[in-house]
Amino acid sequence: MDNKNNEKNWYSIVTNECLSYPIPVDVKICLDVGCNVGGFVNAWKDHIEKFYCVDAGSSNVSEIKHNTKDFENEITIIHKAVHSNSNEKLSLRPYLGDNQKPVNSGSYGTTEFVYDNNNHGWRTDTSADFEVVDAISLEDLLTDAKKQMNVSEIDLMKVDIEGAEYDFLMNKDLSSVKYIVMEFHNFLSKMESEIDGKNRSEVLHDYISKTHIMQINNGNGIYDHFVRLYERREK
């Protein structure tokens, strides 16, 4: 299969996956964090009016610009790696599969993790090419998105950032986001947190639950990732 067919097939796969996300009916403004090649936008463009999209991979950014060119007035796309702090330089690496070959899925990450059972994952002890990307924090991303879309709060923040969700969201102010739909990557449960006896998945869920109530929890967190919908608690 040639590269163009690969890209088209992946776009279709991601779109179909995103159609299964539990998106509330009252969402009009979306901050898409980890937009990949635009599958979420494609899945929900007839439901959501405006998108502010960010992705760390330059190839993903090129693809989403191509895939959304017919409705470019409804979408803003920026090329940054989300992180706890802005203005840092992060190394973005491809997900390596069998024989340590990059998987053609647009899955690039800044968090190093390798699965014990198959040696797949994002690793630094490899000769695979990597990309250096400017980082942006949640605070700055929210400020920029609200200014660009001329709103005071975000209806929905969709997050799928290959395990970086812990560093990106922990100890951040989430009060201006009504709904959060996100992937909790299963390997977070294998990573230690700053709280003894709790892994990163548990700690991040507990933190988000201070301001938001989990309404839907799909997946088992072992063989697949959790997909969770959180709704902001009443002020």
Secondary structure as the mmCIF struct_conf table of DSSP 4:
data_model
#
loop_
_struct_conf.conf_type_id
_struct_conf.id
_struct_conf.beg_label_comp_id
_struct_conf.beg_label_asym_id
_struct_conf.beg_label_seq_id
_struct_conf.end_label_comp_id
_struct_conf.end_label_asym_id
_struct_conf.end_label_seq_id
HELX_RH_AL_P HELX_RH_AL_P1 ASN A 3 LEU A 19
TURN_TY1_P TURN_TY1_P1 SER A 20 SER A 20
BEND BEND1 TYR A 21 TYR A 21
TURN_TY1_P TURN_TY1_P2 VAL A 25 ASP A 26
STRN STRN1 ILE A 29 VAL A 33
BEND BEND2 GLY A 34 GLY A 34
TURN_TY1_P TURN_TY1_P3 ASN A 36 VAL A 37
BEND BEND3 GLY A 38 GLY A 38
HELX_RH_AL_P HELX_RH_AL_P2 GLY A 39 TRP A 44
TURN_TY1_P TURN_TY1_P4 LYS A 45 HIS A 47
BEND BEND4 GLU A 49 GLU A 49
STRN STRN2 LYS A 50 ASP A 55
BEND BEND5 ALA A 56 ALA A 56
HELX_RH_AL_P HELX_RH_AL_P3 SER A 58 ASN A 67
TURN_TY1_P TURN_TY1_P5 THR A 68 THR A 68
HELX_RH_3T_P HELX_RH_3T_P1 LYS A 69 GLU A 74
STRN STRN3 ILE A 75 HIS A 79
STRN STRN4 ALA A 81 VAL A 82
BEND BEND6 SER A 84 ASN A 87
STRN STRN5 LYS A 89 PRO A 94
HELX_LH_PP_P HELX_LH_PP_P1 TYR A 95 TYR A 95
STRN STRN6 LEU A 96 LEU A 96
HELX_RH_3T_P HELX_RH_3T_P2 ASP A 98 GLN A 100
HELX_LH_PP_P HELX_LH_PP_P2 LYS A 101 LYS A 101
STRN STRN7 PRO A 102 PRO A 102
HELX_LH_PP_P HELX_LH_PP_P3 VAL A 103 VAL A 103
BEND BEND7 ASN A 104 SER A 105
STRN STRN8 TYR A 108 GLY A 109
BEND BEND8 THR A 110 THR A 111
STRN STRN9 PHE A 113 VAL A 114
TURN_TY1_P TURN_TY1_P6 ASP A 116 ASN A 118
STRN STRN10 GLY A 121 TRP A 122
BEND BEND9 THR A 124 THR A 126
STRN STRN11 GLU A 131 ILE A 136
HELX_RH_AL_P HELX_RH_AL_P4 LEU A 138 MET A 149
TURN_TY1_P TURN_TY1_P7 ASN A 150 ASN A 150
BEND BEND10 SER A 152 GLU A 153
STRN STRN12 ILE A 154 VAL A 159
TURN_TY1_P TURN_TY1_P8 GLU A 162 ALA A 164
HELX_RH_AL_P HELX_RH_AL_P5 GLU A 165 LEU A 169
TURN_TY1_P TURN_TY1_P9 MET A 170 ASN A 171
TURN_TY1_P TURN_TY1_P10 SER A 175 SER A 176
STRN STRN13 VAL A 177 PHE A 184
HELX_RH_3T_P HELX_RH_3T_P3 ASN A 186 LYS A 190
BEND BEND11 MET A 191 MET A 191
STRN STRN14 GLU A 192 GLU A 192
BEND BEND12 GLU A 194 ILE A 195
TURN_TY1_P TURN_TY1_P11 ASP A 196 GLY A 197
STRN STRN15 ASN A 199 ASN A 199
HELX_RH_AL_P HELX_RH_AL_P6 ARG A 200 ILE A 208
TURN_TY1_P TURN_TY1_P12 SER A 209 THR A 211
STRN STRN16 HIS A 212 ASN A 218
BEND BEND13 GLY A 219 GLY A 219
BEND BEND14 GLY A 221 ASP A 224
STRN STRN17 PHE A 226 ARG A 232
HELX_LH_PP_P HELX_LH_PP_P4 ARG A 233 GLU A 234
#
